[in-house]
């Protein structure tokens, strides 16, 4: 019997938690009473559902019985004190019954107000208080009038005075023991809700503005880089074409790489996130174009494990780091250098993306250890918005010369894979 009850109670808890997490499941709850409760839970706001969910998680199962036992001990202790204070008026049984009755009734009322404060606030709690305080007094007067009508020998004034006393006691009891505490709880909880809702709204607005700023910075960055990059590349194509038959194949190859890069970059600019495979392909096309311009001064390598090819990352972040490596590391170096891109899965399950160059390195006492500039700031903000607040970008000097830029961000395995890019 007890097992049957505990199984039923556990099923009710699981059903309630499911509806609180997924309100759309309320329509699938069977039973008239349980279905009605589930539909009411589904009408709660997300904040109210989360608060109720946290409460249910804390006090489900044995937690409920432990809390009830503690309350029973507390109210019984109060009953003992009442009997000791009023030994002639309250027996042990009366004192314990009164204290536990009022205590559990108050607890149930507080619990009801604790999770229905929004409805009380919408129904004008002050008007409700006034009506509920006035009704017991009017009921007392009505009792006095009925007493006079049923007992003609009593005076009207005496009956009404007695009814007024009864109504006054009822009003004081309802006000002090129930309405006033419940109203205070409802008002406090409603103010707490409004403050939390305002905070969440402000955070959402800040995220929206930050995302809009990040996107505008990305567009500005592309607008600054692409014309310079495009004109220089077209100039290189023209020089190769002027070499006649000797330069024509190289000019054709450079044009093909330029088209591949522009097509990929335009597609990625319209996407918040792309696969590592697609980002590596775009960076490879860019580096081939730059290699045609810089000749033997630029070498590059790409290392993308096949298992990570379909991992999602914010679009164009590796391209920004590769452009940074060419502009600030390879081009200023007389001997040129090498750019190396790699991806790896760390032991803690996070994804590490590295862009390393063997160029001139960070200027002594110049750029800060973490790097600066519009491009790097844009990468950091897009990592934070599109990936995870814990995602990071670090820039440091390499011990063997050059600069190492590393991105560390959460990694979620994706189905499917493509071949490594090299």
Steps between C-alpha positions, in 0.01 A plus 500: 500500500774742598700417187192561287455841662867596462496395134188710441651797682826469305307486171314819595831672579658388172194613306503842667871551435453400136221755450704771671792429265284450189162679533387359164478155666207613718248388238624142527434465875218254567233537766263792555660640816860433396433641153347815650803548729739443209321759286517753782873434539547556127346849528771615743770733372848352434632659821214354708546156342872506574440602862240227548728247326787582736268463800371163377853373437604597852201354685404200287497152651649473848569874509127570535457263796808637675371857465153396625654324803702809587191720480307252719772521766503880484122538527484241779762694695286813460199298626695398809583865569133595458394239755766613747396863458125426521471179705147573619356581159672256264561132562795317344287367219333834432831688499671252267197482269464879486869568436534230235169590334582870474864429415433263212213718373736799497772297333263382229376858451856635475583228249196592293587869502870421437419359157183698417621849580461616139130416497448675833682807369288506184180475706579813700606356831406816693138476390500130588637577846236767560216267399626206706551720806158661461305179439563341845385822669183516289444131571521575873238772471279261306540244778390765754193587294404133464546452875259786567245358255519152655496632859236776524568542870850637439559864413608596150794700633631210705471255210674736259775572751558130543504449123744788461734340754483166315564676169786697650667188635456325164641802315799528731566128473471498121712813468780427745531127446427472129441802279773736615783241494378357169477847347851586613631177346310562173620861466860406580501208257341711226764771539768231493349362178483842333863573594613165359294545183647847450852364553446222245352748253799732542744210455319389184513855366870526581564171319299622200694827486831318545411262220399788274825681583701186431330453163555864405865473601532189285348681201731796561800270525411327174442836330845614610683181397330388182564803272872504589525123466298494177691779326838351589393156378362637173825689457690172539271335243569785258877467546483124435281551193750752359766230509319329213490123468746456785280676755156400367469169694598670823259785431219249439581311820511824699165609355346162590627530859367856522156391378496210747595730786244769412222243459581338836539829685169636369323181609659505847418866558131403485541222760544528873679164522676276249680167508874483558533333159340796323706755700825315424407483130444876489825576685685264264364691197606829659850374575542369145412846367747661740764243406460593132565862595784445749665209317763311697465742793187316612450132583203357684359176638158399628434211739134411553425152641212332318317444831477879554405599146130546578546688830317834501684827562413870453559589135816677378687500832789293362512714186540812715791341687662383174469851353654638819792256470566602136463875557692535827729197492596384149485815284726712728762220513765523225538123487123442519391200702247224550137500618373182669136429586401208718202367696514261795271359767641559850481256790227708669275458195550852366602592147830680439559690175851632439638744240878522525742701289879529484500872420637798689308428822342748737682834531700528826290697747251564221177306469368358829545133574148416393510697176289796392334650197158498340539152352602335829235686699243380250619140537469521880150650493378246243643214703317626806167553320492211257680232700533521877603759763794277592639499144831687479757641260865536600791655309859433602855499366628162386823381660640418155398837354172633369158509665255235616127583506283242677124470531355263761124440492246230589478208261189299427551185286312512170393207285677456168853595406706614210857437402779700660613815327873528448 
